[in-house]
């Protein structure tokens, strides 16, 4: 039995976005229980040259919506990066989930050989759909969700591997 492009993309994006949402909800509960402003977590970063938590979440959601749009051959919706609270970041995740869930298998399946170009500051990257999904889109999502997890865990939020994996 073969695995379709839809099966290899949408369910993975959905699961990781739901897991990221759970991490942020646990961060909210952690801040409430310890009576500190949850906003303190938003600008935390693991190292000075890394993005803070807020940007990690924004990039993770952008990665999911961008991948689905590219695989389907449709324009990527543009979302402003204006979130300043955990509830706003959770709402952004919900928006990304709804977008990923709006795609049907027939929009994604067959995109293995679709030419996909990703424009980076350093220049364009060219992929086939399958290369893009497996070597760029999924690793990018995992990197930013993992980094968000690490920021929260480093700050004492009681999360573990099971929270990350779902």
VENGI-V497055 format. One record per residue. RES is the residue in one letter. PHI is phi in radians with two decimals (none if undefined). NEAR is the number of other C-alpha atoms within 10 Angstrom. D_CENTER is the distance of its C-alpha to the mean C-alpha in Angstrom with 2 decimals. Layout:
RES	PHI	NEAR	D_CENTER
RES	PHI	NEAR	D_CENTER
//
This chain:
X	none	3	28.21
X	-1.59	5	25.62
X	-1.77	8	21.90
X	-1.44	14	20.86
X	-1.06	21	18.05
X	-1.12	21	16.89
X	-1.09	13	17.13
X	-1.46	16	15.24
X	-2.05	22	12.23
X	-0.92	22	11.90
X	-1.10	13	12.66
X	-1.21	16	10.29
X	-1.05	26	7.21
X	-1.06	20	9.11
X	-1.07	15	9.99
X	-1.19	23	6.95
X	-1.17	25	5.77
X	-1.11	21	9.51
X	-1.14	19	9.81
X	-1.09	27	7.63
X	-1.06	23	9.91
X	-1.06	17	12.79
X	-1.04	25	12.33
X	-1.19	25	12.59
X	-1.13	15	15.45
X	-1.19	17	17.15
X	-1.14	23	16.92
X	-1.06	20	18.68
X	-1.11	15	21.25
X	-1.06	19	21.80
X	-1.11	18	22.60
X	-1.10	12	24.88
X	-1.13	9	26.68
X	-1.75	9	27.37
X	0.97	9	28.18
X	-2.25	12	26.16
X	-1.24	11	24.15
X	-1.05	17	20.44
X	-1.05	14	20.01
X	-1.06	11	21.16
X	-1.38	21	17.81
X	-1.11	22	15.88
X	-1.74	13	17.54
X	-1.27	19	17.79
X	-2.36	21	16.84
X	-1.35	16	17.87
X	-2.67	9	20.03
X	-0.92	8	21.45
X	-1.62	7	19.92
X	-1.75	12	16.28
X	-1.27	18	13.97
X	-1.34	19	14.20
X	-0.89	26	11.94
X	-0.95	23	11.57
X	-1.21	19	10.44
X	-1.04	23	7.92
X	-1.18	27	6.22
X	-1.05	20	7.20
X	-1.18	20	6.09
X	-1.07	28	2.32
X	-1.19	29	3.88
X	-1.10	21	6.43
X	-1.09	22	5.51
X	-1.17	26	5.51
X	-1.19	22	8.43
X	-1.15	22	10.00
X	-1.13	26	10.28
X	-1.10	27	11.80
X	-1.10	19	14.02
X	-1.08	21	15.19
X	-1.13	26	16.03
X	-1.45	22	17.87
X	1.32	16	19.57
X	-2.06	11	18.89
X	-1.13	10	18.16
X	-1.42	14	14.68
X	-1.16	11	14.86
X	-1.71	9	14.99
X	-2.08	11	13.65
X	-1.23	7	15.30
X	-1.68	13	13.67
X	-2.09	11	16.18
X	-1.22	17	14.73
X	-2.25	12	17.20
X	-2.44	16	17.02
X	-1.08	20	14.99
X	-1.02	14	16.02
X	-1.19	13	14.78
X	-1.16	24	11.24
X	-1.11	21	11.55
X	-1.10	14	12.98
X	-1.14	21	10.18
X	-1.09	24	7.89
X	-1.04	17	11.10
X	-1.12	15	11.48
X	-1.15	24	8.34
X	-1.04	21	9.60
X	-1.06	13	12.99
X	-1.14	17	12.27
X	-1.06	23	10.99
X	-1.20	14	13.97
X	-1.32	11	16.29
X	-1.49	15	16.55
X	-1.79	12	19.45
X	-0.90	15	20.09
X	-1.16	11	22.78
X	-1.40	16	20.48
X	-1.86	23	18.45
X	-1.06	17	21.18
X	1.61	16	23.40
X	-1.56	21	20.84
X	-0.93	17	21.44
X	-1.81	13	23.81
X	-1.08	17	22.38
X	-1.30	16	22.52
X	-2.22	21	19.21
X	-2.06	14	19.31
X	-1.97	15	16.57
X	-1.60	10	18.20
X	-1.89	8	17.59
X	-1.02	6	19.89
X	-1.41	6	21.74
X	2.28	8	22.33
X	-1.34	11	21.19
X	-1.99	12	19.81
X	-1.99	13	21.25
X	-2.42	18	20.12
X	-1.52	15	21.11
X	-0.97	25	18.54
X	-1.16	20	18.66
X	-1.06	16	18.51
X	-1.03	24	15.51
X	-1.10	23	13.54
X	-1.39	14	14.93
X	-1.88	12	15.37
X	-2.27	16	12.71
X	-1.12	21	9.67
X	-1.16	20	9.15
X	-1.04	14	10.27
X	-1.12	17	8.08
X	-1.06	24	4.81
X	-1.05	17	7.37
X	-1.03	14	8.76
X	-1.31	22	6.47
X	-1.18	25	6.01
X	-1.09	17	9.66
X	-1.15	21	10.65
X	-1.06	27	9.73
X	-0.98	25	11.66
X	-1.11	18	14.37
X	-1.07	22	14.87
X	-1.17	24	15.42
X	-1.11	15	17.56
X	-1.06	13	19.51
X	-1.61	15	20.34
X	1.56	12	21.82
X	-1.15	19	19.41
X	-1.41	14	20.70
X	-2.22	17	17.81
X	-2.51	13	18.16
X	-0.98	8	17.05
X	-1.09	8	17.48
X	-1.17	16	14.94
X	-1.16	18	12.30
X	-1.37	11	13.56
X	1.54	14	14.25
//
